[in-house]
Amino acid sequence: MLKLASKVKLVLFDVDGVLTDARLILGDDGQEYKAFNSKDGHGIKMLQRNGVAAGIITGRSSKVVEHRVRDLGIRHVYQGCKEKLPVYRRLLTELGLRPEETAFVGDDVVDLPILLQVGLAIAVQDAHPLVRRHVHWVTPSGGGQGAAREVCEMILDAQGTYSAEMLRYFPGGGAAAP
């Protein structure tokens, strides 16, 4: 798995069930609310800072997602995708990437068409059993519970940038540094 992760230049995430815990919270006014994990967000920022792009391909459309991706600086955002695979293929062409240079993190059967094409297929721990059977790696944590952070750190480790990234948080490289 680490060999596959070492080639990744773009990580794509589903939203509901991956960056969130899959619950959809609706207010009386129809407003949709989602809870995102701040650690996942920091992982995505670290990944991008180390030259790996991040993107979103999701079946639902939500203003909440627009706000979150803007906060994280995610440029490749595709919402309302009834079929995700054509979007993935267009993105590969647009960015000039090969499938083995991409990873996708999903949780449900609608994610399988992309998961079966990418170089590194990842499911969150609480993904549908069929999805978990057809991926290279299943995260230790569930969707919205730090799974995206685990993906980001695993890729940083595979690409040899994790230790340097962690040293950023130890001014002077003190004895507590990793």
DODRENDO-412904 format. One record per residue: residue in three letters; x, y, z of N, C-alpha, C in turn. Coordinates in Angstrom, 3 decimals. Layout:
N
- type n_px n_py n_pz ca_px ca_py ca_pz c_px c_py c_pz
- ala X Y Z X Y Z X Y Z
...
***
This chain:
178
- type n_px n_py n_pz ca_px ca_py ca_pz c_px c_py c_pz
- met 0.820 -1.191 0.000 0.000 0.000 0.000 0.864 1.255 0.000
- leu 1.944 1.253 0.773 2.812 2.431 0.816 3.460 2.701 -0.537
- lys 3.759 1.645 -1.274 4.325 1.828 -2.619 3.305 2.533 -3.517
- leu 2.034 2.128 -3.425 0.981 2.797 -4.198 0.841 4.251 -3.767
- ala 0.880 4.495 -2.463 0.716 5.848 -1.928 1.872 6.763 -2.320
- ser 3.045 6.199 -2.534 4.204 7.025 -2.876 4.053 7.704 -4.237
- lys 3.174 7.205 -5.078 2.972 7.748 -6.428 1.851 8.784 -6.503
- val 1.088 8.948 -5.441 -0.126 9.768 -5.473 0.188 11.260 -5.567
- lys -0.459 11.905 -6.538 -0.351 13.357 -6.727 -1.674 14.065 -6.458
- leu -2.760 13.287 -6.422 -4.093 13.849 -6.198 -4.901 12.874 -5.359
- val -5.458 13.375 -4.246 -6.347 12.579 -3.405 -7.736 13.172 -3.513
- leu -8.684 12.335 -3.881 -10.085 12.754 -3.995 -10.878 12.139 -2.855
- phe -11.763 12.935 -2.292 -12.591 12.499 -1.174 -14.063 12.609 -1.525
- asp -14.840 11.624 -1.114 -16.288 11.779 -1.045 -16.529 12.643 0.191
- val -17.727 13.186 0.339 -18.008 14.024 1.502 -18.811 13.259 2.549
- asp -20.076 12.964 2.265 -20.946 12.327 3.248 -20.489 10.903 3.521
- gly -20.084 10.659 4.762 -19.594 9.345 5.141 -18.093 9.231 5.111
- val -17.407 10.243 4.569 -15.940 10.254 4.542 -15.424 11.463 5.324
- leu -15.773 12.658 4.860 -15.388 13.864 5.597 -16.400 14.189 6.692
- thr -17.545 13.525 6.654 -18.548 13.638 7.717 -18.899 12.226 8.170
- asp -19.718 12.130 9.203 -20.115 10.807 9.706 -21.334 10.244 8.973
- ala -21.693 10.837 7.863 -22.784 10.397 6.976 -24.156 10.876 7.415
- arg -24.251 11.502 8.588 -25.554 12.030 9.000 -25.851 13.316 8.251
- leu -27.094 13.475 7.849 -27.554 14.720 7.246 -28.493 15.369 8.245
- ile -28.119 16.524 8.730 -28.932 17.221 9.715 -29.654 18.352 8.994
- leu -30.979 18.283 9.011 -31.790 19.278 8.311 -32.586 20.097 9.314
- gly -32.557 21.416 9.144 -33.348 22.300 9.986 -34.764 22.408 9.469
- asp -35.651 22.987 10.274 -37.047 23.184 9.876 -37.174 23.972 8.586
- asp -36.186 24.842 8.331 -36.210 25.663 7.126 -35.611 24.950 5.916
- gly -35.219 23.684 6.095 -34.628 22.923 5.002 -33.119 23.093 4.901
- gln -32.546 23.953 5.726 -31.101 24.174 5.727 -30.387 22.886 6.135
- glu -29.351 22.548 5.410 -28.573 21.338 5.682 -27.339 21.678 6.500
- tyr -27.048 20.844 7.494 -25.885 21.026 8.348 -25.036 19.762 8.308
- lys -23.727 19.939 8.356 -22.801 18.815 8.374 -21.714 19.129 9.400
- ala -21.218 18.108 10.056 -20.112 18.278 10.995 -18.843 17.723 10.372
- phe -17.831 18.567 10.259 -16.540 18.168 9.716 -15.532 18.060 10.861
- asn -14.574 17.170 10.708 -13.539 16.966 11.713 -12.377 17.925 11.420
- ser -12.029 18.766 12.386 -10.961 19.747 12.166 -9.610 19.070 11.920
- lys -9.393 17.901 12.502 -8.130 17.183 12.273 -8.033 16.714 10.824
- asp -9.157 16.296 10.262 -9.173 15.930 8.838 -8.758 17.133 7.998
- gly -9.325 18.279 8.335 -9.006 19.499 7.588 -7.532 19.843 7.660
- his -6.941 19.715 8.836 -5.518 20.011 8.964 -4.686 19.011 8.162
- gly -5.113 17.756 8.147 -4.410 16.762 7.337 -4.424 17.122 5.861
- ile -5.566 17.579 5.367 -5.676 17.982 3.962 -4.767 19.170 3.680
- lys -4.700 20.116 4.599 -3.794 21.261 4.416 -2.336 20.809 4.381
- met -1.965 19.875 5.262 -0.586 19.368 5.257 -0.271 18.668 3.944
- leu -1.211 17.884 3.466 -1.026 17.166 2.206 -0.767 18.147 1.072
- gln -1.605 19.164 0.987 -1.462 20.163 -0.075 -0.149 20.929 0.054
- arg 0.240 21.233 1.280 1.493 21.962 1.513 2.692 21.149 1.020
- asn 2.531 19.834 0.968 3.616 18.955 0.530 3.464 18.491 -0.914
- gly 2.692 19.223 -1.688 2.623 18.999 -3.128 1.618 17.979 -3.618
- val 0.743 17.493 -2.740 -0.295 16.562 -3.165 -1.619 17.324 -3.178
- ala -2.251 17.375 -4.333 -3.511 18.104 -4.473 -4.654 17.309 -3.851
- ala -5.674 18.028 -3.431 -6.868 17.401 -2.865 -8.081 17.833 -3.672
- gly -9.083 16.957 -3.710 -10.310 17.273 -4.429 -11.498 16.577 -3.807
- ile -12.671 17.003 -4.235 -13.937 16.468 -3.749 -14.761 16.030 -4.947
- ile -15.304 14.829 -4.877 -16.325 14.383 -5.829 -17.448 13.791 -4.985
- thr -18.598 14.452 -5.001 -19.696 14.038 -4.145 -21.026 14.065 -4.899
- gly -21.912 13.211 -4.489 -23.210 13.103 -5.143 -24.185 14.194 -4.746
- arg -24.029 14.743 -3.559 -24.931 15.782 -3.077 -24.326 17.156 -3.337
- ser -25.175 18.179 -3.327 -24.727 19.567 -3.429 -25.095 20.279 -2.144
- ser -24.160 21.055 -1.632 -24.385 21.709 -0.357 -23.548 22.978 -0.253
- lys -24.165 24.046 0.223 -23.443 25.293 0.493 -22.407 25.075 1.593
- val -22.725 24.182 2.540 -21.806 23.884 3.630 -20.488 23.362 3.073
- val -20.559 22.505 2.077 -19.348 21.963 1.457 -18.574 23.085 0.771
- glu -19.273 23.996 0.108 -18.599 25.135 -0.536 -17.778 25.920 0.477
- his -18.362 26.162 1.639 -17.645 26.895 2.680 -16.431 26.121 3.170
- arg -16.605 24.831 3.394 -15.512 24.010 3.927 -14.344 23.919 2.948
- val -14.620 23.674 1.681 -13.522 23.537 0.718 -12.806 24.871 0.517
- arg -13.531 25.971 0.607 -12.895 27.289 0.511 -11.928 27.469 1.694
- asp -12.375 27.090 2.905 -11.506 27.188 4.088 -10.237 26.350 3.934
- leu -10.362 25.208 3.275 -9.228 24.293 3.136 -8.392 24.544 1.882
- gly -8.846 25.429 1.014 -8.103 25.705 -0.212 -8.159 24.581 -1.230
- ile -9.224 23.802 -1.195 -9.385 22.703 -2.157 -9.930 23.284 -3.459
- arg -9.196 23.091 -4.549 -9.564 23.683 -5.845 -10.440 22.780 -6.711
- his -10.280 21.495 -6.583 -11.004 20.560 -7.444 -12.247 20.077 -6.698
- val -13.383 20.706 -6.968 -14.611 20.426 -6.218 -15.746 20.160 -7.200
- tyr -16.330 18.979 -7.084 -17.420 18.567 -7.964 -18.559 18.040 -7.099
- gln -19.636 18.814 -7.046 -20.812 18.433 -6.255 -21.957 18.067 -7.187
- gly -22.922 17.348 -6.654 -24.116 16.979 -7.419 -23.824 15.989 -8.531
- cys -22.846 15.130 -8.330 -22.432 14.165 -9.358 -23.249 12.886 -9.224
- lys -24.223 12.719 -10.074 -25.014 11.482 -10.062 -24.121 10.292 -10.384
- glu -23.227 10.484 -11.338 -22.227 9.473 -11.683 -20.858 10.105 -11.497
- lys -20.057 9.538 -10.637 -18.778 10.131 -10.284 -17.653 9.782 -11.256
- leu -17.722 8.615 -11.885 -16.632 8.160 -12.744 -16.350 9.106 -13.918
- pro -17.373 9.603 -14.634 -17.066 10.539 -15.728 -16.346 11.806 -15.245
- val -16.697 12.278 -14.067 -16.032 13.455 -13.493 -14.568 13.128 -13.214
- tyr -14.321 11.975 -12.631 -12.960 11.528 -12.360 -12.141 11.456 -13.651
- arg -12.703 10.863 -14.674 -11.976 10.731 -15.952 -11.653 12.093 -16.564
- arg -12.621 13.023 -16.508 -12.375 14.379 -17.026 -11.262 15.058 -16.233
- leu -11.257 14.874 -14.935 -10.239 15.481 -14.088 -8.851 14.927 -14.413
- leu -8.763 13.631 -14.639 -7.479 13.035 -15.037 -6.947 13.694 -16.306
- thr -7.824 13.838 -17.291 -7.431 14.445 -18.556 -7.018 15.899 -18.352
- glu -7.824 16.631 -17.604 -7.560 18.050 -17.346 -6.213 18.262 -16.653
- leu -5.882 17.409 -15.696 -4.657 17.564 -14.928 -3.470 16.782 -15.503
- gly -3.729 15.976 -16.528 -2.666 15.189 -17.134 -2.110 14.124 -16.205
- leu -2.992 13.531 -15.421 -2.577 12.491 -14.472 -2.964 11.106 -14.964
- arg -2.210 10.112 -14.517 -2.540 8.718 -14.767 -3.294 8.192 -13.549
- pro -4.133 7.172 -13.707 -4.879 6.634 -12.567 -3.991 6.280 -11.376
- glu -2.799 5.736 -11.634 -1.923 5.329 -10.525 -1.385 6.518 -9.727
- glu -1.602 7.735 -10.227 -1.187 8.934 -9.502 -2.331 9.528 -8.680
- thr -3.426 8.783 -8.573 -4.589 9.278 -7.850 -5.043 8.291 -6.779
- ala -5.668 8.867 -5.761 -6.291 8.072 -4.702 -7.711 8.584 -4.538
- phe -8.603 7.696 -4.112 -9.974 8.094 -3.803 -10.351 7.473 -2.472
- val -11.043 8.271 -1.647 -11.506 7.793 -0.351 -13.032 7.798 -0.385
- gly -13.620 6.607 -0.228 -15.070 6.489 -0.305 -15.633 5.639 0.822
- asp -16.971 5.539 0.814 -17.624 4.783 1.881 -18.813 3.952 1.425
- asp -19.327 4.204 0.226 -20.544 3.511 -0.178 -20.410 2.979 -1.605
- val -21.357 2.154 -1.998 -21.269 1.478 -3.294 -21.234 2.452 -4.472
- val -21.792 3.640 -4.323 -21.735 4.627 -5.410 -20.304 5.074 -5.681
- asp -19.389 4.814 -4.761 -17.984 5.178 -4.924 -17.169 4.099 -5.629
- leu -17.727 2.901 -5.754 -16.975 1.789 -6.353 -16.471 2.049 -7.769
- pro -17.244 2.668 -8.669 -16.697 2.884 -10.009 -15.358 3.627 -10.016
- ile -15.196 4.620 -9.146 -13.902 5.317 -9.064 -12.896 4.468 -8.294
- leu -13.308 3.884 -7.193 -12.394 3.085 -6.380 -11.741 1.970 -7.193
- leu -12.450 1.442 -8.162 -11.915 0.357 -8.989 -10.976 0.865 -10.080
- gln -10.848 2.192 -10.230 -9.999 2.775 -11.278 -8.728 3.429 -10.750
- val -8.758 3.946 -9.522 -7.627 4.711 -9.010 -6.441 3.826 -8.649
- gly -5.290 4.468 -8.515 -4.092 3.744 -8.116 -4.106 3.318 -6.668
- leu -4.793 4.116 -5.824 -4.888 3.803 -4.402 -6.334 4.003 -3.962
- ala -7.021 2.901 -3.728 -8.424 2.917 -3.312 -8.496 2.750 -1.804
- ile -9.223 3.673 -1.159 -9.292 3.676 0.306 -10.746 3.769 0.739
- ala -11.091 2.995 1.754 -12.418 3.061 2.366 -12.253 3.450 3.827
- val -13.219 4.203 4.336 -13.221 4.494 5.767 -13.684 3.244 6.506
- gln -13.345 3.157 7.778 -13.600 1.953 8.579 -15.063 1.531 8.568
- asp -15.982 2.488 8.579 -17.404 2.145 8.627 -18.065 2.146 7.246
- ala -17.268 1.936 6.207 -17.795 1.861 4.840 -18.641 0.599 4.659
- his -19.425 0.603 3.609 -20.223 -0.569 3.237 -19.277 -1.768 3.062
- pro -19.669 -2.958 3.505 -18.789 -4.140 3.413 -18.282 -4.421 2.000
- leu -19.093 -4.211 0.990 -18.660 -4.452 -0.386 -17.541 -3.495 -0.778
- val -17.624 -2.274 -0.320 -16.578 -1.288 -0.592 -15.287 -1.705 0.107
- arg -15.377 -2.086 1.365 -14.180 -2.491 2.114 -13.470 -3.677 1.453
- arg -14.224 -4.543 0.787 -13.611 -5.711 0.130 -12.863 -5.355 -1.145
- his -13.127 -4.174 -1.720 -12.550 -3.840 -3.020 -11.583 -2.656 -2.981
- val -10.952 -2.434 -1.833 -10.001 -1.332 -1.725 -8.638 -1.860 -1.296
- his -7.640 -0.999 -1.432 -6.288 -1.350 -1.007 -6.104 -1.193 0.500
- trp -6.856 -0.260 1.093 -6.679 0.027 2.517 -7.986 0.508 3.124
- val -8.237 0.093 4.360 -9.374 0.572 5.147 -8.797 1.341 6.323
- thr -9.234 2.578 6.511 -8.716 3.406 7.591 -9.115 2.840 8.955
- pro -8.309 3.083 9.972 -8.681 2.643 11.323 -9.919 3.368 11.865
- ser -10.154 4.607 11.417 -11.280 5.400 11.921 -12.393 5.487 10.889
- gly -13.566 5.819 11.392 -14.720 5.974 10.518 -14.789 7.352 9.887
- gly -15.732 7.512 8.975 -15.952 8.787 8.307 -16.285 9.885 9.301
- gly -15.659 11.047 9.121 -15.886 12.176 10.003 -15.244 12.033 11.367
- gln -14.493 10.962 11.557 -13.870 10.680 12.859 -12.340 10.642 12.768
- gly -11.788 11.311 11.777 -10.334 11.344 11.616 -9.797 10.465 10.510
- ala -10.668 9.820 9.748 -10.219 8.930 8.673 -9.433 9.683 7.604
- ala -9.891 10.868 7.235 -9.184 11.637 6.202 -7.787 12.019 6.683
- arg -7.660 12.354 7.953 -6.339 12.680 8.518 -5.425 11.469 8.417
- glu -5.947 10.281 8.713 -5.149 9.064 8.610 -4.671 8.839 7.178
- val -5.528 9.110 6.219 -5.160 8.980 4.802 -4.031 9.951 4.474
- cys -4.198 11.200 4.876 -3.199 12.223 4.571 -1.846 11.880 5.183
- glu -1.845 11.471 6.446 -0.577 11.153 7.104 0.071 9.908 6.506
- met -0.733 8.939 6.109 -0.180 7.733 5.480 0.503 8.094 4.157
- ile -0.123 8.961 3.367 0.469 9.361 2.087 1.730 10.186 2.319
- leu 1.691 11.109 3.278 2.892 11.884 3.600 4.032 10.959 4.023
- asp 3.728 9.956 4.826 4.737 8.996 5.256 5.304 8.230 4.067
- ala 4.427 7.760 3.193 4.861 6.990 2.021 5.737 7.822 1.093
- gln 5.502 9.136 1.074 6.268 10.007 0.188 7.479 10.634 0.873
- gly 7.718 10.222 2.121 8.904 10.674 2.830 8.844 12.107 3.333
- thr 7.665 12.680 3.458 7.538 14.069 3.903 6.908 14.212 5.286
- tyr 6.467 13.107 5.866 5.763 13.169 7.147 6.643 13.724 8.277
- ser 7.849 13.200 8.430 8.714 13.634 9.526 9.024 15.119 9.439
- ala 9.359 15.599 8.258 9.650 17.026 8.088 8.417 17.862 8.393
- glu 7.257 17.381 7.994 6.013 18.100 8.281 5.786 18.173 9.785
- met 6.025 17.093 10.495 5.819 17.084 11.944 6.830 17.974 12.663
- leu 8.036 18.089 12.115 9.050 18.943 12.737 8.631 20.417 12.742
- arg 7.742 20.792 11.864 7.231 22.168 11.833 6.599 22.550 13.175
- tyr 6.149 21.576 13.918 5.416 21.819 15.162 6.315 21.735 16.399
- phe 7.625 21.572 16.179 8.593 21.503 17.265 9.671 22.569 17.029
- pro 9.383 23.810 17.402 10.383 24.868 17.196 11.717 24.478 17.825
- gly 12.753 24.582 17.043 14.073 24.238 17.545 14.378 22.758 17.516
- gly 13.393 21.915 17.133 13.622 20.473 17.037 13.988 19.843 18.370
- gly 13.341 20.292 19.430 13.627 19.815 20.793 13.552 18.315 20.960
- ala 13.829 17.865 22.169 13.879 16.435 22.494 12.555 15.722 22.255
- ala 11.442 16.470 22.264 10.136 15.850 22.070 9.813 15.624 20.595
- ala 10.667 16.128 19.711 10.393 15.995 18.275 10.331 14.526 17.872
- pro 9.526 14.244 16.827 9.355 12.848 16.393 10.639 12.231 15.859
***
